[in-house]
Amino acid sequence: MVYSPLGVTYGFRSDLMLESFADYQKYHKKVNHKLQQLRGRLRLISKDTKNYKGQEKLLKVGPEDYQRNRLYGFLMLLLAERDMAYVESLKAGGRSRGFLRSSELKLMRARIKKAIKYCNRLESLAQVEDEDEDKNKWHIRAEIMIYEKLLRTEYELYGKKQVKYADAEKISAHLSLALCGVNFLVESKLLKEDVAEAIKSKYLYIFKEKANAFSSRDQQLRFANAISENSDDALLELLQAHGFTFSVPETESTKSQSRKISWRSYSATIEDGKVFEVYSDLEDLKGSNKLSNLNDKLLKWNKAIDLQKEYMATLEENTENNQILLTYLQYNAMLTSVERDNSLFDSLLAQWDRSANKSFTSRLNKYKEVDHIMKNLKSLLTQLMDLPGVYSDNDLTNQIFLLKTYYETSFASKLLADIYQSKKRYVESLAIHNNGLKLIENAEESLINWDEISLPAVLLSKKKIDSLKEFISTKWRSVIALAEHEKALEVPKKSLKFAPSLVDIIDTNISPKEVSLDNIFSLRPRLLPVPPKAFVYDLAYNYFSFADETPSFSDYSASSTEPATPKHDEPQGEQKRTKKGLFGLFGG
């Protein structure tokens, strides 16, 4: 594996799916731990804390040390990355709060300055890569320079005392050169595409905003201007020395394009020049499925729709040609939105697969994100089927319906069933898989021929549907035995009639499975023996009467008004002796 400074920084961050303040804190600790190990391995730890600056060994590291051991360069890179991890954690905390505190901005400013200092030292150490016999290592120095450009961009964004005074010109210049370098390294197969996408997803929109270049043509022009204005830049000179060239796009190249469009069984002509100009820009983006380009395409389609509506408003009557053209533009705009959300949907599913070992709360948040994208896709596809010219086309409607079923089934089988299975509710998980397989097979039966699919292959293809069916079948077979076992353990309803109610077992640990609405308290009386206590029985014995001594009602009434008098002529002392016992158990 070729060493890649951008891969071990931005690529590693992307693989870890860092989002929250806690995620970046863990990443900061991980980088710090790696730094401690490297310092010990390179014997750069100074134990004399009283004279630390005098014993500092890191400042003495030079190009000779780097040439002897490349780990010195990796150490410098990790020092810069540790500071940037701390900066990213502060930014994540500010995002969750809604604002950054002044103390946080001050800390970010100091940490970014330190990171730039370490990166400059690394760049000076890495100059030996150009003199190396292995000419394929020049890209290491190029990636270090790109990393330094991105750090300077962060400083312009967050390192100023007032964030609102960020220099847009410097930011666009740094990002222009950095993005050109990233694209060239990807084309030269010296940088992985996923690392490049991680960098672009973070900085491309910032570049568009600061350079005011939202179309691909405007971005290319801005790249060309940055290259011409910074011809003496070290990164640019290094790239040009290894074959980098950049041509300015021709602005008049679209004049020869045809104004006629054909869609399904319809054809139309673009009458308005402004609409045609935007449509020509869309031809440059045709065939690109990258998320950044899809956003540009969507902006262009929506702009063309607005211009076409403005043009139609100026006409006295709307012709069939303009109505067909408007529907064509709306269809492509919605389809581009579906492609963009489809890209996000696939990316989130991949993240879901990698989050199997994460906490349930983290997975639940990811579930909500996928659910939001899936609902957007369903809404877009429903609107797509309602367009004029689409709802009357049975073949196209069946294809869109199959795509809609694909998203619903993928969401249910890959996420919902997985959650049920993780909670050991195998019967519900099996039911979801079984129902999903039936839905996708029924929707597929409505297609006439797979060779006549009108939707883009990235959205709908036989391989994609077969892959989902195979996934469901595999999951179905893995969970069916567990579902049968769970069903066998269930208590029959007849035996629940004689089971103790919740009131009866209220003093024990009650599991959720024992709770049901018809088992809160006993509906049938349950006679249980109550063991008597001795003193209760003896107390009751004082009120027992025998047949020859049964008192009459008059006796009871008299006793309630007059004090009791002995019936027999017994001595007073003997009467007192009979009252001394305790419940009759002890004699006087």
N, C-alpha and C positions, 0 to 999 in steps of 0.2 A: 504494500500500500504506500503510495507516494505521500510524503508529508505535505499538509496543506494548512497554512496559518488561518485562512478563512474557514476551513472545515472544522478545525478544533475550537473555533470561537462561535461564529454565527451558525455554522452547521450543527454543532453540538447543542447550542441553545434551542435550535428548531427541533431536534430529535427529542429533547426533554419536555417539549410543549410547555414552556414557561409562560405563565399568565399572571398569577397573583403575586402579592408581596411575599407570601410565605414560600412560593416556588423559587423566587429569585434569592431569597435568604438561604435556602438550602443549596442553591447553586453557588452562592458566594462562599459558603462553608466548604463545599466540595473543592472549589478552586484553591481556597486557602490551605486546605489539608494537602493538596497536591504540591503546593508551593513549599510547604514545610518538608515534605519528603525530598523534593528536588534540592533544597538548600542543604539538607543533610548529606545527600548523595554527592553533591559537588563540593562539600566541605566549605560552605560559605556562612556557617553559623558562628557568630562571635559570642563567646561566653563571658567576655569582659564587659559587663553592662555599664561599669563606671566610666570606661573609656571607649564607648561603643563607636563613636564617629572615627576615632583614630584606628580602630580595629576593623572598620567596615571593609569587607572584601569584595562586595558587589561592585563598588565603584572602580575597582582595579581590573575588571574583566575587559579584555580587548579583543580585536579581531583574531589574534593568534589563538586565544583560548577558544573562540567560537569555531575556528577552523579545526582545532584539535578535537573539540567535543561540541556537537550541535545542541546539546541540552542547555548550554548557556543561553542560546537564542530562545529556546522554548521557555526558559525561566523568565526572560524579559517579556515574552508574549503573555505569559500567565500573570505577571505583575500588572500589566496593562488591563488584562481581562478581568482581574479581580476588582480593580477600581471601577470598571464599566459595569460589572455585575452589581456592585453597590449602587451605582447611579441608576441602573434599571430597576432595582428594588424600590428606590425612592420615587421613581416615576410611576411604578405600579401602585404604590400607596397613594400618590396624588390622584391617579385616575379613579381609584375607588372612593376617594374623599371628594373629588370634584375640583380640587385646586392644590397647588404646591405652596407650602409655607416658605417664608423668606429664609429661614434657617436651612431648609432643605435645598433651596437654590444655591445657598452659599456652600454647602457641603458638596453639591453636584459640581459646582464650578471648580472647587479645589481638586476633587477626584478626577475630573476630566483633564485638568492640566497635568496631573501626575501621570495619567495614562498616556497622554501625548508625549511626555518626556521619556517614558520607558519605550514607547514606540519609535521615537527618534534614535534612541540608543540602539535598539534592535536593528533599525535600518542601516546604521553605520557599521554594525557588526556583520550584517548580511551582504555587504559589498563584495565579499570574497566569493559569493555565489556566481558572479559574472566571470571570475577568473578560474572557476572550477573546471576541471577537464570534462565533467559531465554537463553538457550544454543544456540538458533538460531541466536543470535546477534553477534556471533564471526566473521561473514563474514563482518561486518562493519569495524572492525579493519583490516581485510585482505584487503579490498578494499582501505583503507587509505594507507596501506603499498604498494599496487600496484600503487596507485597514486604517492607515493613518489618515487618509482622506475622510473616511467615515467618522473617525474620532473628531476631526476638525469640524465636521458638520454638526456633531453633537454639541461641540463647544459654541458654535454660532447659534444653535437653537436654545441651549440651556445655560451656557457659560457666561452670558452677559448679565449685568446687574439688573437690566430690564429686559425680560424675554420678548416684549413687543418690539424691541429695537433690533431684532435679529436681522443680519445683513442678507437679504434675499439673493443679491448678486453673488456673494461669496459662496453661499449654500448651493446655488445652482451650478456654479463653476466646479466646486469640489465633487458634487454628485455626478455631474456630466462626465468628468474624467474617470471617476470610480466605476460608474455603470458601463462606460465604454470598455474599461479594462476587464470587468466581469464578463461582458458579452464576448470579448475576444478570447479570453481564457476558456470559456465554454466551447466556442467554435473550434479552438485548438485542442479540445479534449484534455485540458490540463486542470479543469475545475468541474466538479460534479454539478449537474443541473439543479439538484435539490438545494445545494448550498447557494447557488445563484438565485433561485426562487425565494429563499429565505431572506436574502439581502434586498431583493427587489420588492418583496411584500412589505418590508419595513421602510424603505426609503424612496420608492418610485413615486408614490403619491406626494410625498414632501417635495420631490423635484418638480413634479407637475404644478404644484401649488406655487412654489417660489419662482419657478421659471415661467409661469403662466403658459404652459405648453401641455394641453390636454389631448391633442391629436397626435398621431404618430409622426405626421409630417412636421408639426411644430417641434416635437422632441428631437427629430433628426436635425432640423435647422439649429436648434439650441446646442446640440452636441457639436455640430460643425463650427459654430461660433466659439464655443469653449476651446476647441482644439486649435483654432487659428489664433485666439487671443493668448493661449498658454503654450506656445510652441516650445518654450524652453523648460517646461515642467519635466522633472526627473522621471515620473511615471510614464508620461507620453513618449519621452525619448527611448525608454527601455522597451516599450511596446512596439514602437516604430522600428527599432533595431531588430526585432524578431518578426517582422512582416505585417504589422498593423497598418491598415489604411482605412480611410473613411471618406466616402464620396458624398457630396452635397446632393440631395434629391432634386430632380428636375421638377420645377413647378408647372411647366407647360406640357407635361407628358400625358395629361388626361384629355387633351383636345381631340385626339383621334378616336376616343372611345365612343361606342354606339350609345344612342339615347334610348334604344328599345330594350324593354325587359320582357321576359316570358316567365309565366308562373302557372304551373298546372296546365289547364286548358285555356288560360287567358294570356293576353299580350297587351302591352301598353307602351306609350312613349312619354318620356320625361319632357314636359313642355317648358318648365321654369328653369332658368339658368342656375339659380342658387341651389335648387334641389339637385340638379345634375352635378354641381361642384362638390356638394357633400357626398353624393352617391359615388363620385369618382374617388374620393378619399377612402370610402369603405372598401373599394376594390383592392387597395393596398393592404388592408387588414384581413383580406379573405383567406380562409384556411388556417388562421392562427387560433389555437384553443387555450392559450395562456390567459390566466385570470386578468392580468393587467390589460391585455389587448381586448379581452371581452368587454371590460368596462369602457374602453375607448369606443368600441363598436356600438355599444348600447347608447352612448352619448350621441354618436353620429346618427344612428337610426332615429332617435327621438328628435334630434335637430331637423332631420329631413322631413319628419312627420309635421312638425310645427311649420316649416317653410311651405310644405304642400298645402296645409290648411289655410295659411295666409294667402297663397296664390289662388286657391279655390274661392276664397271669400271675395276676391276682386272680380270674379267672373259673374256674368249675369245668370248663367245656368250651368250647373255641374254636368259635365259630359260623362259618359260611361268610362272613357279612357282615364279621367282623373280619379274616378271612384275606384277603379281597378288598381291604379297606382297607389292610392292611399291605403287600400286594404293590403297590398303587397308590402308596403313599408311597415304597417302595423304588425303584420304576420312575422316579418323578419325581426322587428324589435322585440316582440314577445318571445320568439324562438331564441334570440340572443340572451334574453333574461333567463330562459330555461337553461341554456348552456352554462351561463355563469353560476347559477344556483346548483346545477348538476356538478360542476367542479368543486364547489364548496361541500356539497353532499358527500361526494366520494372522499374528499379530504377528511371530513369529520368522521366518516365511517372508519377510515384508516386509523385515526386518532382513538376511536372507540376500541378498536382491536388491541391497540397498544396500552390501553388504560385498564387492562384486566386486573392488575395488581394494585390499583389505586383505591382510595377510600370510596365508600358508597356515595358520599356527598359529592365528591368530585365527578363520579360517573353520572350521578343524577343531573348535575349541571350540564355535562356534555349531552345527556339525553335530551334536555330541554332545548339545547342549541340545534340538534338534529331535527327535533320535532318542529321547531320554528321554520327551518329551511324546507322540510317536507311539506308543511302546510302552504308555504309560498309557492312551491312547485305545483301542488294540486290546484291552487287558485289560478296560476298562470295557464296551466293546461286546460282548465275549464273555460277561461276567457278565450283561449286559442280556438277551442271547438265551437265557440259561439260566433266567430267572425264570419261575415258574409263570404261565401265561396268555400268555406271549410266545412260548415255543418251540413252542406248538401253533398259533400264529397265523402262517400262511405269509406273508401279505402284510407284516406287521410285521417278520418275520424277514428277508425279502428286502430290505426297506428298510435294516435295520441292517447286513446283509451288504454292501450297496452302499456304505453310508457307511464301513464298515471298509476296503473295497477302495479307496475314494477317498483315505483317509489314506495307505495303503500306497503307492499309485501316485503321489500327490503327492510324498511323501518321496523315492521312488526317482527320479522324473523330474526334479524340481526341485533336488535336492541331490546324490544319488549319481551320476546321469548327468552332472551339471555338473562334479563333481570329476574323473570319468574324462576328460571332454572337456578340462578344464584341464591334465591330465597327458598330453594328446595320445593317449589310448587311445580312438580314435573307434569302433572295432568294438564294444567293451564298452558304450560310451555308446549306440550305436544299438540294441544288443540290449536294453538296459534300457527304452528308449523303446518299442520294438516290443512287448515283453512287457507293459508297462504298459497300452498301448492295447488289447491283446487282453483283459486282465483286466477293465478297466473296461467294455468293450463286452459281455463275457459276463455280468458282474454286472448290467448295465442291462437285458439281455434278460429277466431273471427278473421284472422289475416288470410288473404288469398295466396300471396306468394312472398317469401322473404327476399327474393331478388328485386322486388319492386318497392322497396322501402324509400319513402321520400324524405324522412327525417334524417338528420346527420348521423353518421355511424357512431359518433362519440356519445350520442343519446340513446339510440336504439339499434341493436344488432342481434342476430341469432346467437352469437357467442355470448353476449351479455345476458340474455334470457336463460340460456342453457347453464351458464355459470351459477345463476341464482337458483335454478331448480336443483342443480347438483348440491349446492350448499344446504338447501332446505332438506333434501333427502338424507344427507349425511347427519345433520342435526336431528332429524326425525328418528333415524336409526339409533342414535346415541342416547336419546332421552326416553324411548318407548319402554325399555326394561325398567327404568327408574319410575316411570309413571305407573306401570303395572304393580310394582312393589308398593308404591304409595297408596294405590287404590286398595290393595290387599290389606293394608294396615288400618284402613278406615273402619270405624265401628258401625255396624248396621243400625239403622234407625229404630228397629224393633227393640234392640237392647237398650237404647237410650231412654225408653219408657221407665225402666227401673234404675236408671243411673241417678246418683245423688245430684241434687240441684246446687246452684251457686250459693244459695243461703246455707245449705248443709255443710259446704266445704269452704265457707268464707274465711276461716282461720288458717287455711293452707295456701301454698303458692299455686295460683290459678294460671294456667297457660291460655293463650288466646284461642287455641283449638277447642277448649272446654266451654267457651262462651257462646251462647246462642239465645235468641229471643224466647224460645219455648222451653228454656231450662233455667230461668232466673229463680223461680221458686217452685216447690212441689205442687202440682195440680191434684195429685191423688194423696189422700192422708196416709201417712206412714206411722204405724203404731210401734213404738219402741219401748222396751222396759226401762223404767227409771228405778235405780236401786235406792231403797229408803235408808234414811239415817236413823240411828237409835233414838236420839233425843226427840226427833220429830214424832216417832211412834209413841214414845212415852208421854209427850205433851198431849197427843190426841187421846191417850188412854184416860186422862183426867175427865174427859167429856163423854166417855162411854157410859151407858146405863144398861142394867140388866132387867129382865122381865118383872121381877118382884120389886124393883126399885124404880120403876119408870115414873118420872115426875109428871104431874098433870100440868095443863096450861096455866091453871091458877097458881101452881107452885112457882112457875117461871115469872109470872106477873108479880107475885108477892115478893119474890127474891129481888126484883128490880127496884122495889120501893122500900123494903125493909131489910135490915141487916140479917144475915143468916144466923139462925139459932140451932143448936144441936137438937136432933130429933130424939135421941136416947139420953137417958139420965146417966151421963158419964161424968166422971170427975173432970174438973177444969184442967188439971195438970196433964191428964191423959190425952185430952183434946189437943193441947199445945204440943205434946210430943209427936203426934201424927203429922204435924205440919212442918217439921224441921227437915225432912228429907229433900234432896234435890231431884225433882222429877220422879220421886219414888225409888231412886236407885240406892240411896244411902239412908239408913235408919237414924232416928234421933237417939 
